[in-house]
Amino acid sequence: MEVQTIIGLEVHVQLLTRTKIFCGCSTAFHPDRPNVQTCPVCLGLPGSLPVMNRRAFELGLKTAVALNCQIAEFTKWDRKQYYYPDLPKGYQISQYDLPFSTDGFFDLKLGDESGETRRVRIIRAHLEEDAGKNFHDETGRGTESHVDLNRAGTPLLEVVTQPDLRSPAEARRFLEELVLLLTYLEVSDCNMQEGSLRADANINLHIFDDEGRKIPTPITEIKNVNSFRFLEMALEYEARRQLEQWKATGKKLGEVPKETRGFDPQRNVTLPQRGKEEAADYRYFPDPDLVPVIVSADEIEAARQSLCEFPAARRERIAVAYGISYQEAAMIVDQGARFADYFEEVALGCGDGKAACNWITQDLLREWNERRWTLATQPLSAAALTALLRAVLQRTISIKSGRELLSALLDEGANGSPPPARVAELIQERGLALVEDSGAIDRAVAEVLGRNAKIVADVKAGKLQAVGPLVGQVMKLIKGADPARVREAILQRIQES
């Protein structure tokens, strides 16, 4: 029996606007100050009239063009009727039969440079407003529920895919790549912890019997998943559950109503929430308070011209241009556009892409993690790091001294970003310049070997790893010595003795 997993996603993206989609209230996130970002429009008070946020539409248009969607010249707004405590109007302003973009695609690279690419078709990307948020507090007196309408009216872009994904891992990969693209486009911060991006996943199975006949299981929708890991976990569980359910009941698609389920990450299970509504249940009709939107060819072209280099293309270009592996390029690009810009500035400045990659992804990231810094909060400019790498590459200082210098520059960064000239100053102040005096190195080697007869004997006996402590002792005597040169001098002196 062959089993194929069929997955489609609906991704809700909060757009980076200062104000809500149909009113002037702020979109700033204030979880500890409920109901302070509201007005008659987003509260749904009688007589209030919505006005479209042009910036929200522009960001939506930019995203749709990046997703290769067909842009409609004429689009309108619709009222989607349903009742929920955090939906004060009793309807959501959305788009139904005339969304502003349809029929796009996203080419998803599934592995490394030799991996397969899957084309995920985009059914539509449309604009709508967000609802508020319900809070359920278990107390000793029973269950208390609260409603915060700060988020009500926040602009959302909903991206709906065809069921083209074939595993939970592929679904996670698609969402990760989509989020990265959206951050590169600067249309959303995609902060899933704060609710800036949420995903609904539709999943069912295609089971093929011994005669090759396809048996589709009933579709379920897993609502409001807010992390990549939870999405993959939820889909893995749901695929197992559906297979077990089919084996137990034999029910297939069309024989039971579509179901909405939620994911409990503590128990790693999906749980039934409600029956899934169809379009007719929402009683869509055109919103009478909002005028349709006409999109010109010039506006579409302007959106296309505003696009940046996409992450997938940047990975491949960086790998080739700077002589690093695809995996290393992915590590850089996946940190975000500004991080990739930082790397490219350093790589071009020092003239060695591999060295820039190693220092940034290993030494610099380790320092940032230890200090709990990010690119936005750390003080070291690309120009200063370039000066440091030039000193290492030109053998002005050793790699070990370079690491010491890096820490010193970051320490000084607490008082402001150190200028590139500070690199040369610190080399002088700390005596880090490489010692080229072979006589001084030979004298230090002789002194260290003279007081470590046992280690010398071990090295002569073939235990070459024992030379490490000897190198360290020489380096203490001559701080600016090159460790490789010291090691060579030690081995040569031992062989000659």
C-alpha positions as CSV (number, residue, x, y, z in Angstrom):
1,M,0.0,0.0,0.0
2,E,1.4,3.3,-1.1
3,V,0.6,6.5,0.9
4,Q,1.1,10.0,-0.3
5,T,0.8,13.1,1.9
6,I,-1.0,16.1,0.3
7,I,-0.5,19.5,2.0
8,G,-1.5,23.0,1.2
9,L,-0.8,26.1,3.3
10,E,-2.7,29.3,4.0
11,V,-0.2,31.8,5.4
12,H,-1.4,35.0,7.1
13,V,1.3,37.7,7.1
14,Q,1.1,41.0,9.1
15,L,2.3,43.8,6.9
16,L,4.8,46.4,8.0
17,T,2.6,49.4,8.1
18,R,2.5,52.1,10.9
19,T,-1.3,52.1,10.9
20,K,-4.1,49.6,10.5
21,I,-5.6,48.7,7.1
22,F,-8.8,50.7,7.4
23,C,-8.1,53.3,10.1
24,G,-5.4,55.4,11.7
25,C,-4.7,53.3,14.8
26,S,-1.2,52.2,15.4
27,T,-0.1,48.6,14.6
28,A,2.6,48.6,17.3
29,F,2.5,45.5,19.4
30,H,1.4,46.1,23.1
31,P,0.5,42.7,24.7
32,D,0.6,44.2,28.2
33,R,-1.7,47.2,27.3
34,P,-4.9,45.7,25.9
35,N,-7.5,47.8,24.0
36,V,-5.4,51.0,23.7
37,Q,-5.0,50.9,19.9
38,T,-8.6,51.2,19.0
39,C,-11.0,53.6,17.4
40,P,-14.7,53.6,16.2
41,V,-13.6,51.9,12.9
42,C,-11.7,48.9,14.3
43,L,-14.3,48.6,17.2
44,G,-17.1,48.4,14.6
45,L,-19.1,51.2,16.1
46,P,-22.2,52.3,14.1
47,G,-21.6,55.1,11.6
48,S,-17.8,54.6,11.4
49,L,-16.3,54.4,7.8
50,P,-13.2,52.6,6.8
51,V,-10.6,54.1,4.4
52,M,-8.0,51.8,2.7
53,N,-4.4,52.1,3.8
54,R,-2.4,52.7,0.5
55,R,0.8,51.4,2.0
56,A,-0.7,48.1,2.9
57,F,-1.9,47.6,-0.7
58,E,1.6,48.6,-2.0
59,L,3.3,46.0,0.2
60,G,0.7,43.4,-0.8
61,L,1.3,44.2,-4.5
62,K,5.1,43.9,-4.0
63,T,4.7,40.5,-2.5
64,A,2.3,39.3,-5.1
65,V,4.7,40.3,-7.9
66,A,7.6,38.5,-6.1
67,L,5.4,35.4,-6.0
68,N,4.9,35.6,-9.8
69,C,1.1,36.2,-9.4
70,Q,-1.2,37.6,-12.0
71,I,-2.3,41.1,-10.8
72,A,-5.9,42.0,-11.3
73,E,-6.6,45.5,-12.8
74,F,-9.8,45.7,-10.8
75,T,-10.3,44.4,-7.2
76,K,-12.9,44.9,-4.5
77,W,-13.5,44.4,-0.8
78,D,-16.0,41.9,0.6
79,R,-17.5,41.3,4.0
80,K,-17.0,37.8,5.4
81,Q,-19.7,37.2,7.9
82,Y,-19.1,35.2,11.1
83,Y,-19.4,35.7,14.8
84,Y,-16.5,35.4,17.3
85,P,-15.9,37.5,20.4
86,D,-12.7,39.1,19.0
87,L,-14.5,40.2,15.8
88,P,-16.4,43.3,17.0
89,K,-18.2,44.1,13.7
90,G,-19.5,40.6,13.2
91,Y,-17.7,40.4,9.9
92,Q,-14.2,40.6,8.5
93,I,-13.3,42.8,5.6
94,S,-11.5,40.5,3.1
95,Q,-11.5,39.7,-0.6
96,Y,-13.6,36.9,-2.1
97,D,-14.2,36.4,-5.8
98,L,-12.0,39.3,-7.1
99,P,-8.7,39.1,-5.1
100,F,-6.0,41.5,-6.3
101,S,-3.6,38.6,-7.3
102,T,-3.9,35.0,-8.4
103,D,-2.1,32.1,-10.1
104,G,1.5,32.6,-9.0
105,F,4.2,30.2,-8.1
106,F,7.2,29.7,-5.8
107,D,10.1,27.5,-6.8
108,L,11.2,25.7,-3.6
109,K,14.7,24.2,-3.5
110,L,14.4,21.1,-1.3
111,G,18.1,20.4,-0.7
112,D,21.6,21.6,-1.5
113,E,22.9,22.7,-4.9
114,S,22.2,19.2,-6.3
115,G,18.7,19.0,-4.8
116,E,15.3,18.8,-6.4
117,T,13.2,22.0,-6.9
118,R,9.5,21.8,-6.4
119,R,7.2,24.4,-7.9
120,V,4.5,25.3,-5.4
121,R,1.6,27.0,-7.1
122,I,0.0,30.0,-5.4
123,I,-3.8,30.1,-5.7
124,R,-4.1,33.7,-4.5
125,A,-2.7,36.4,-2.3
126,H,-5.3,38.7,-1.0
127,L,-5.6,41.5,1.7
128,E,-7.8,41.4,4.7
129,E,-8.0,42.7,8.3
130,D,-7.0,40.8,11.4
131,A,-9.3,40.0,14.3
132,G,-8.5,40.7,17.9
133,K,-7.2,38.2,20.4
134,N,-9.0,36.1,23.1
135,F,-7.3,35.3,26.4
136,H,-8.5,32.4,28.5
137,D,-7.3,32.5,32.1
138,E,-7.8,29.5,34.3
139,T,-8.4,30.8,37.9
140,G,-9.6,29.4,41.1
141,R,-13.0,30.9,40.5
142,G,-13.4,29.2,37.1
143,T,-12.5,30.2,33.6
144,E,-12.2,33.9,32.7
145,S,-12.0,35.1,29.2
146,H,-10.8,38.5,28.0
147,V,-10.7,40.2,24.6
148,D,-8.0,42.5,23.4
149,L,-8.8,44.4,20.2
150,N,-5.4,46.0,19.7
151,R,-4.8,43.7,16.8
152,A,-8.3,44.1,15.2
153,G,-7.9,45.8,11.9
154,T,-4.1,45.0,11.5
155,P,-3.4,44.6,7.7
156,L,-2.9,40.9,6.7
157,L,-1.8,39.4,3.4
158,E,-3.1,35.8,3.0
159,V,-1.0,33.6,0.7
160,V,-2.9,30.4,-0.3
161,T,-1.0,27.6,-2.0
162,Q,-2.2,24.6,-4.0
163,P,-1.8,21.3,-2.3
164,D,1.6,20.8,-3.9
165,L,3.7,19.9,-0.8
166,R,4.3,16.3,-0.2
167,S,5.7,16.0,3.3
168,P,5.7,17.8,6.7
169,A,9.4,18.6,6.1
170,E,8.6,20.1,2.7
171,A,5.8,22.2,4.3
172,R,8.3,23.5,6.9
173,R,10.9,24.2,4.3
174,F,8.4,26.2,2.2
175,L,7.3,28.3,5.2
176,E,10.9,29.0,6.1
177,E,11.7,30.1,2.6
178,L,8.6,32.2,2.3
179,V,9.4,33.9,5.6
180,L,12.9,34.6,4.4
181,L,11.6,36.1,1.2
182,L,9.1,38.3,3.0
183,T,11.8,39.7,5.3
184,Y,14.1,40.3,2.3
185,L,11.3,42.2,0.7
186,E,10.8,44.2,3.9
187,V,7.0,43.7,3.8
188,S,6.8,42.0,7.2
189,D,9.0,41.2,10.2
190,C,7.4,37.7,10.3
191,N,7.8,37.6,14.1
192,M,5.8,34.4,14.7
193,Q,6.1,34.7,18.5
194,E,4.3,38.0,18.4
195,G,1.7,36.8,15.9
196,S,3.0,38.6,12.8
197,L,2.8,35.4,10.8
198,R,0.5,32.4,11.3
199,A,-0.1,29.4,9.1
200,D,-3.1,27.1,8.5
201,A,-2.3,23.7,7.0
202,N,-4.7,21.6,5.0
203,I,-3.7,18.0,4.9
204,N,-5.1,14.6,3.7
205,L,-3.6,11.4,2.4
206,H,-3.8,9.7,-1.0
207,I,-3.8,5.9,-0.4
208,F,-3.2,3.6,-3.3
209,D,-4.5,0.1,-3.0
210,D,-2.9,-3.0,-4.6
211,E,-4.7,-2.3,-7.9
212,G,-3.4,1.3,-8.0
213,R,-6.7,3.0,-7.2
214,K,-6.4,6.2,-5.3
215,I,-8.4,6.6,-2.0
216,P,-8.3,10.2,-0.6
217,T,-8.8,10.6,3.1
218,P,-11.0,13.5,4.5
219,I,-9.2,16.8,4.5
220,T,-8.5,18.5,7.9
221,E,-7.3,22.0,8.5
222,I,-4.8,22.7,11.3
223,K,-5.4,26.3,12.4
224,N,-3.0,29.0,13.6
225,V,0.3,27.3,13.8
226,N,3.0,29.8,15.0
227,S,6.3,28.1,14.6
228,F,8.2,26.1,11.9
229,R,8.8,23.2,14.3
230,F,5.2,23.1,15.4
231,L,4.0,23.1,11.8
232,E,6.1,20.0,11.0
233,M,5.1,18.3,14.2
234,A,1.4,18.9,13.7
235,L,1.5,17.6,10.1
236,E,3.4,14.5,11.1
237,Y,0.9,13.7,13.8
238,E,-2.1,14.4,11.6
239,A,-0.7,12.2,8.8
240,R,-0.4,9.3,11.3
241,R,-3.9,10.0,12.7
242,Q,-5.6,10.1,9.3
243,L,-4.0,6.8,8.3
244,E,-5.1,5.1,11.5
245,Q,-8.6,6.6,11.1
246,W,-8.9,5.3,7.6
247,K,-7.8,1.8,8.6
248,A,-10.4,1.9,11.4
249,T,-13.4,3.3,9.5
250,G,-12.6,3.2,5.8
251,K,-14.1,6.7,5.5
252,K,-12.8,8.7,2.5
253,L,-13.0,12.2,1.2
254,G,-16.6,13.4,0.8
255,E,-18.0,10.9,3.3
256,V,-17.4,13.1,6.4
257,P,-17.4,16.9,6.7
258,K,-14.2,18.8,6.6
259,E,-12.8,19.4,10.1
260,T,-10.8,22.2,11.7
261,R,-8.3,21.1,14.3
262,G,-5.8,22.8,16.6
263,F,-2.3,21.7,17.6
264,D,-1.3,21.1,21.2
265,P,2.5,21.2,21.3
266,Q,2.7,20.0,24.9
267,R,1.0,16.7,24.0
268,N,2.0,16.7,20.3
269,V,-1.5,16.0,19.1
270,T,-4.1,17.8,17.0
271,L,-7.5,18.2,18.6
272,P,-10.9,18.8,16.9
273,Q,-12.2,22.4,17.1
274,R,-15.2,22.7,14.8
275,G,-16.7,21.8,11.4
276,K,-15.1,23.7,8.5
277,E,-17.3,26.3,6.9
278,E,-17.7,26.6,3.2
279,A,-17.7,29.9,1.3
280,A,-21.5,30.0,1.4
281,D,-21.6,29.9,5.1
282,Y,-19.7,33.2,5.3
283,R,-22.4,35.0,3.2
284,Y,-19.9,37.1,1.3
285,F,-21.1,40.3,-0.3
286,P,-19.2,43.5,-1.5
287,D,-18.4,46.0,1.2
288,P,-20.5,49.0,0.5
289,D,-18.2,51.4,2.4
290,L,-15.0,50.8,0.4
291,V,-14.4,51.7,-3.2
292,P,-12.8,49.2,-5.5
293,V,-9.1,49.5,-6.4
294,I,-7.8,50.0,-9.9
295,V,-4.2,48.9,-10.4
296,S,-2.3,50.4,-13.4
297,A,0.5,48.7,-15.4
298,D,2.8,51.5,-14.2
299,E,2.1,50.6,-10.5
300,I,2.8,46.9,-11.2
301,E,6.0,47.7,-13.0
302,A,7.1,50.0,-10.1
303,A,6.5,47.1,-7.7
304,R,8.6,44.8,-9.9
305,Q,11.4,47.3,-10.0
306,S,11.4,47.7,-6.2
307,L,12.2,44.0,-5.7
308,C,15.5,43.0,-4.2
309,E,17.7,40.0,-5.1
310,F,15.8,37.0,-3.8
311,P,17.4,34.7,-1.1
312,A,17.6,31.7,-3.4
313,A,19.5,33.6,-6.1
314,R,21.7,35.3,-3.6
315,R,22.9,32.0,-2.1
316,E,24.0,30.7,-5.5
317,R,25.7,34.0,-6.5
318,I,27.5,34.4,-3.2
319,A,28.8,30.8,-3.3
320,V,30.3,31.3,-6.8
321,A,31.5,34.9,-6.3
322,Y,33.3,34.4,-3.0
323,G,34.5,30.8,-3.4
324,I,32.5,29.3,-0.5
325,S,30.3,26.3,-0.4
326,Y,26.5,26.4,-1.0
327,Q,25.9,25.5,2.6
328,E,28.2,28.3,3.8
329,A,26.4,30.7,1.5
330,A,23.0,29.5,2.8
331,M,24.2,30.1,6.4
332,I,25.0,33.7,5.5
333,V,21.9,34.5,3.4
334,D,19.5,32.8,5.9
335,Q,20.6,35.2,8.6
336,G,18.9,38.0,6.7
337,A,19.6,40.6,4.0
338,R,21.5,43.0,6.3
339,F,23.8,40.1,7.5
340,A,24.5,39.1,3.9
341,D,25.3,42.7,3.1
342,Y,27.7,42.8,6.1
343,F,29.4,39.7,4.8
344,E,29.8,41.0,1.3
345,E,31.2,44.3,2.4
346,V,33.9,42.5,4.5
347,A,34.6,39.9,1.8
348,L,35.1,42.6,-0.8
349,G,37.2,44.7,1.5
350,C,39.6,42.0,2.6
351,G,39.7,40.3,-0.7
352,D,39.2,36.8,0.7
353,G,35.6,35.5,0.8
354,K,36.5,32.2,2.5
355,A,38.3,34.0,5.3
356,A,35.5,36.5,5.7
357,C,33.0,33.6,5.9
358,N,35.0,31.7,8.5
359,W,35.5,34.7,10.7
360,I,31.9,36.0,10.5
361,T,30.1,32.7,10.8
362,Q,32.4,31.2,13.5
363,D,34.3,33.7,15.5
364,L,32.0,36.8,15.2
365,L,28.8,34.9,15.6
366,R,30.2,33.1,18.7
367,E,31.1,36.4,20.3
368,W,27.6,37.8,19.5
369,N,25.9,34.8,21.0
370,E,28.0,34.9,24.2
371,R,27.2,38.6,24.5
372,R,23.6,38.2,23.5
373,W,24.0,40.6,20.6
374,T,22.5,40.6,17.1
375,L,23.7,42.4,14.0
376,A,21.4,45.3,14.9
377,T,22.9,45.7,18.4
378,Q,26.5,44.8,17.9
379,P,29.0,47.6,17.5
380,L,31.6,46.3,15.0
381,S,31.4,47.9,11.6
382,A,32.2,46.0,8.5
383,A,35.0,48.4,7.8
384,A,36.6,47.7,11.2
385,L,36.3,43.9,10.8
386,T,37.8,44.3,7.3
387,A,40.8,46.1,8.8
388,L,41.3,43.2,11.3
389,L,41.1,40.6,8.6
390,R,43.6,42.4,6.4
391,A,46.0,42.4,9.3
392,V,45.6,38.6,9.6
393,L,45.8,37.9,5.9
394,Q,48.8,40.1,5.4
395,R,50.5,38.3,8.4
396,T,50.8,41.5,10.4
397,I,49.2,39.5,13.3
398,S,48.6,35.8,13.9
399,I,45.1,34.2,13.8
400,K,45.3,33.8,17.6
401,S,46.1,37.5,18.0
402,G,43.3,38.3,15.6
403,R,40.8,36.6,17.9
404,E,42.2,38.5,20.8
405,L,41.9,41.7,18.8
406,L,38.3,40.9,17.9
407,S,37.3,40.5,21.5
408,A,39.0,43.7,22.4
409,L,37.2,45.6,19.7
410,L,33.9,44.3,20.8
411,D,34.7,45.1,24.4
412,E,35.4,48.7,23.4
413,G,32.2,48.8,21.4
414,A,30.3,49.3,24.6
415,N,31.3,52.9,24.3
416,G,30.6,53.3,20.6
417,S,31.6,51.6,17.4
418,P,35.4,51.5,17.2
419,P,36.8,53.1,13.9
420,P,38.9,50.9,11.5
421,A,42.0,52.8,12.6
422,R,41.6,51.4,16.1
423,V,42.8,48.0,14.8
424,A,46.3,49.3,14.1
425,E,46.4,51.1,17.4
426,L,45.4,48.0,19.4
427,I,48.0,45.9,17.6
428,Q,50.7,48.4,18.7
429,E,49.3,48.8,22.3
430,R,49.0,45.1,22.9
431,G,52.2,44.1,21.1
432,L,50.4,41.8,18.8
433,A,52.5,42.3,15.7
434,L,54.1,39.1,14.4
435,V,57.7,38.7,15.5
436,E,59.9,38.2,12.5
437,D,63.1,38.0,14.5
438,S,64.1,34.3,14.0
439,G,66.9,34.7,16.6
440,A,64.4,35.6,19.3
441,I,62.2,32.7,18.4
442,D,65.1,30.3,18.5
443,R,66.2,31.5,21.9
444,A,62.7,31.1,23.3
445,V,62.4,27.6,21.8
446,A,65.7,26.6,23.4
447,E,64.6,27.9,26.8
448,V,61.3,26.0,26.7
449,L,62.8,22.8,25.5
450,G,65.5,23.0,28.2
451,R,62.9,22.9,31.0
452,N,60.5,20.3,29.4
453,A,62.7,17.2,28.9
454,K,59.9,14.7,29.4
455,I,57.7,16.4,26.7
456,V,60.6,16.5,24.3
457,A,61.2,12.8,24.8
458,D,57.5,12.1,24.1
459,V,57.7,14.1,20.9
460,K,60.8,12.2,19.9
461,A,58.9,9.0,20.6
462,G,56.3,10.0,18.0
463,K,53.7,11.7,20.2
464,L,53.4,14.8,18.0
465,Q,50.3,16.0,19.8
466,A,52.6,16.7,22.8
467,V,54.1,19.6,21.0
468,G,51.1,21.7,21.7
469,P,52.0,22.7,25.3
470,L,55.5,23.6,24.1
471,V,54.1,26.0,21.4
472,G,51.9,27.6,24.1
473,Q,54.9,28.2,26.4
474,V,56.9,29.8,23.6
475,M,53.9,32.0,22.7
476,K,53.8,33.3,26.2
477,L,57.5,34.3,26.0
478,I,57.0,35.9,22.5
479,K,53.5,37.1,22.3
480,G,53.6,38.2,18.6
481,A,55.1,34.9,17.3
482,D,53.4,33.0,14.6
483,P,52.2,29.7,16.2
484,A,52.9,27.8,12.9
485,R,56.4,29.1,12.7
486,V,57.0,28.3,16.4
487,R,55.7,24.7,16.0
488,E,58.0,24.3,13.0
489,A,61.0,25.6,14.9
490,I,60.3,23.3,17.9
491,L,60.0,20.2,15.8
492,Q,63.2,21.1,13.9
493,R,65.2,21.7,17.1
494,I,63.9,18.4,18.6
495,Q,64.8,16.4,15.4
496,E,68.3,18.0,15.4
497,S,68.9,17.2,19.1
